[in-house]
């Protein structure tokens, strides 16, 4: 889904997506009615209801699959961020007190880097900082070496997982399929041609609003670290606030 829509306030993107869906659907409906009316046709094809049922079912399945997948990715990103914060807390416990400022510097740099996860690339300086920190880190006492090494490896792994989930999680092919199915459904509804214009318009608005709402949910969940529904750096920065 489009990154610029994800970065808009939730209400703004909601209005834009639903407005666009209704505008397209209503334009198709009015165009079809005008074309049919110019030819004296007053009733749509009898097979339209079957077409609408098939396309609607296909749209429902594909949209449900996409939303469930995006929500699963978002949940996994939240879990990874929790694990990263836990690793920071445990690493701070196992580090020599003189090296706590190095860990705090890395956490602060990660928070500053956070906005880059909205379509950007990792900051090489943060990667270098983490690598240097791992090379000089010393435990607070003998016997903590293995625990500290495990937590530092976890920090590196969780940072990699965080950046892996920062990019668009819906492939372009899936986006194209969703757009085609939505437009096809609007087209089928446009040629349904019930006798009453108000009934036709009401049906079109209801379906377009439902489709638009589903697309809006997908846009909000497409980037776990961007937009109104997103994961911020508060968890990792709070991990060291008590120290």
N, C-alpha and C positions, 0 to 999 in steps of 0.2 A: 504494500500500500504506500501511498505518497508520504514522504517524510515531512513535507511542509504542512500537510493536513494534520499529521500527528503532533506537530509542534504548536499548533494553534490551541487556544483555550477550548476546553471540551464543548462548551455550549456553542461556540462559533463553528467548530467543525461539524457539530450535530446539525445546525441550521443549514450550513452549506451543502452537506451530503444529502439531507432530506429534500432540500430545495432543488438540487440538481436532479435527483431521482424523479421528483414530481414533475419538474419542468419537462424532462425528456418523455415521461410517460404521457403527460397531458398533450404535449405537442404531437406525439404519434397518434393519440386517440382522435384529436381534432382534425389532423391531416387525413386520417383514414375515413372519418365520417364525412368530411368534405368531398373526398374523392368518390366515395360510394354515393353520396347525395347527388353529385353531378351526373351520375349514371342511373339514377332512379332506383338504386338498390336500397331496400329498407330493412333487410335482415342479413346477418352474417352467416357464414357457412355452418352447417349443422355439426361439423366435425371439430369446431373450435373448442368446445368444452373438453373433448378428449385430449386435444393438443395441450390445452392449458393445464390439465391434470398431470400429464406426463412431464411437461417442462417445469411445472411447479414442484413436483416431487424431486426431480433432478436438482433443481435449485436448492431445495431444502436440505437434501443430503450433502451436497457440496459445501453449502454454507455452514452446516452443522459440523462437518469434518474440519473445515478451516478454523472456525471459532474454537473448537475443542483443542485442536493442535496448537493454536496461538496461546490459549490459556495455559496449556501444559508447559509450553516454553517459558511463559512469563513466570509460572510457579516455580519451575526449575531454576530460573535466574534469581528469584527471591531466595530460594534455598541455598544457592551458591554464595550469594552475598552474606547470608547468615553464617555460612561456614567460614567465609573469609574473615568476618568480624570475630568469630570465635578463635580462629587461628592467630589473629593479631593479639587478642587478650592472652592466650596461652603463651605466645612467643614473648610477650612483655613479662610474663611471670618467670619464664626460664632464662631471660637475658640477664647479662651482667648490668647492674644499675647504671653504669657509665655509658652503656650503649642504648639506653632507652631513647635518648634524643635522636639517634639514627632511625629508629623505628617510627618515631613521631614524624620525622621529616619525610619518610616514605609515605606514610598515611596521608599527610597533608598534600603531598605531590599527587597522590592518587585522586584525592578529592578535587584538586584543581584540574586534573586531567578528565574528570567525569563528563563534562559537556562534550568532549570529543567523541563520546560514544553515540552521539546523535549524528551519524553519517560521516564521522571523521576517521582518523587513523590513530593508532597508539602513539604516545609521546615517547620517543626513543630515550629521552633523558630519564623518564621514570623507570623504564626497563633497565637502564644502566645503573640507576640508583639501587634498584632491588638486587641486581647481580653483585654490586660492590658490597652491599649490606650483608648478603649471604656469605661473601668471602671473608669478611672481617668479624662476623658475629661470634661472640664467645658466651658460653653459659655462665650463669651466676654462681655455679658450684660444680665440682666434679660429680658426674652421674647424670647431669642434665643434657649431655651432648646429644644423645639420640633423640630425646624429646624435642630439643630445639631444632635439630636438623629436620625432623618430621614436620614441624610447624612452618619452617621456612619453605620447605618444599610445597606445603599446602598453600602458602601465600602465592607462590609462583603459579601453581596449578589453577587456583581460583581466579587469579587475574587473567590467565589465558581463557578460562571458561567465560568470564565476564565479557571479554572482548569478542569471543566467539558468538555470544548471544546478542551483541550490540547491533548487528547488521539486520537488514530486512529478512524476516523469517518466512515470508510467503514468496515462493518462486514466481518468476514472471509468467510462466506457463499457467499457473493456477490463477493469477490475477486476470489474464486474458480470458480464460475459461469462464470465470465468474462474470466478467463484463459481458461476454457474449450471451451467456444464459439469461442475465438480467435484461438485456436489450431484446432478446428473443421473446421473453415472457411479456414485456411491454408491447411488443409487436402483435403477439397473439391476442392480448387483451384489446388492442386497438381495433382489430378486425372482428371482435365478438359482435359488435353492433346491436345491442339490445334496443328495443323500441324507444325507450325513454332516454333522453340525453342526460338528465340528472342522475339516473341510475348508472349509466355508463361512466360518467365522470366520478361519481362516488366510488365505484368499484376500482377505477384506475388509481385514485388517490390513496385508497386503503392499501392496495397491493404495492404501490410505489413507496409509501411510507414504511411498510414492513420491510421491503427489500433495502431501502435506504438505511433503516435502523440497524439491520444486520451488517451492512457495509461499514457503518459508523463504528460498531463494536470492533470489527476487524481492524479498522484504521487505528483505533485507540490501543489495541493490543499488539500492533505489528512491531513496535520497537520497545523492548522492555525498559530501556533507560531514558526514554524520551516522552514528552507529552504530559498531559494531565494525569493519566494513569501510568505511573512510572516508578522505578526504584531509584532512590537517590543515594548519595554517599553518607547519609546520616548514620547508618549502622556502623560503618567502618570507622568514622571519625569519633563516634561515641564510645568505641571500644577502648580508647585510651584516655577518655576525659577524666576518669577517676584517678589517673596517675599524674 
